[in-house]
Amino acid sequence: MAINVEDKIRGLNPARRKLVEDRAAELIAEEMTLRELRHARKLTQVRIAKVLGISQDSVSRLERRSDLLLSTLQKTVKALGGKLTLLAEFPDRPPVVLAGIVGDDPPSKVRTRG
């Protein structure tokens, strides 16, 4: 008979179950949509629209889009009080922060072999 994850978690002692549930909550909190991020920052679409100089309806549409220009995403994150950073992840090395793409960061100097 197959055991599902809920059964497995219920079988843990209370202290271990709390650790698992807390970590799951942390992982879930690390990934948010723009709308969820705005809610977490306790900001309204009207407030963000004023900061961005667009209409509330445009903010609503922006939050529903799945494909944004980096400059639009950067401005939106800044309006929410944050800073956008791009991270490239690879299976065979640690993550790399990409510089010179998001506008604020100057491009890195290219190393040449000499």
N, C-alpha and C positions, 0 to 999 in steps of 0.2 A: 504494500500500500504506500502511495506517495505521501510525503510530509510536506505541507506548504510552509512558507516562511512565518506566517502568523502562529501556527502550531509550534514551530521551533522557538519563536520568541516567547510564547506563553510558557514554555518549558524551562526557561532560564530563571535563575534566582532573581529576586527583585532588584538587587544592586546591579547585576549584569544587564538586566532588561533596561534599566534606566540609562546605563551607559550606551547601549545600542540605540535606544530611542533618541537620546540627546545627540548622538553622532549623526543619525539619520536626519534630524531637524537641522543640524549644521549644514549638511550636504544639500538639503533642499533649499535652504536660505541662500546658498552660494549662487544659485541659478534663478534669475528672475527675468520676467519680461519688462519692458519699459514701463508698462502700466503698473505692474507690481512694485517696481522700484519707486515710481512716483508716489504710490500709496504708502510705501514704507518710509518715504521721506516726508509724509504728511503734507503733500503739495497737491493743489488742484490743477486741472487742465487749464483753467482760466489764468492762474498765476504763471504757469509755464508759458502759456501763449503770450502773455505780456512781456516776459523776459526775452522770448524768441522773436517778438514782433510779428506774430502770426495769429490767426483766429483760433478760438477754442476748438472749432470743428477740425482745423488742420492738425492740432495736437492729437485729437481723437483718431484721425486717420493715420497719423504717424505711428501711434501706439499699436495699431493693427497691422502695420506693414511687416513683412518678413525680410524685405530687401531694402536697405538704406544706404545712402552714400555715407562714407566715413565722416565727411565734414558735417553732415546732418546729425549723425549719431554723436559726434564730438560736441556739437553745440547743445544738443539735448541733455547729455550727461553733465555738461557745465552748468546748464540752467537748473539741473537738479542738485547742484552743489558739489559735483564730483569732477574727476579728471579721467578721460578715456586713455587706457593703455591697451595696446594690442600684444597678445601673447601667442607665439607659435609653439605648438606641442608636437613632439616627435616620439616614436616608440623607442628609439635607441639613444636618446640624449635628454638632458634636462631641458625644461622650457626656455625659450628665448624671447625676450621683450624686443619687439620690432621698433626700431627708431626711425625717425624721419618720414613717417607715413601719416601721422595724425596732425601735422601742422605745427604744433608747439615744439616738437622735438627737432633739432637740426639734424640733417643727415650725418651719419657717422663717416669718418674719414676712411677711405678705401686703403687697405694695406697692400703694398706691392712688394714683391720679392726683389731684393736688390743685391 
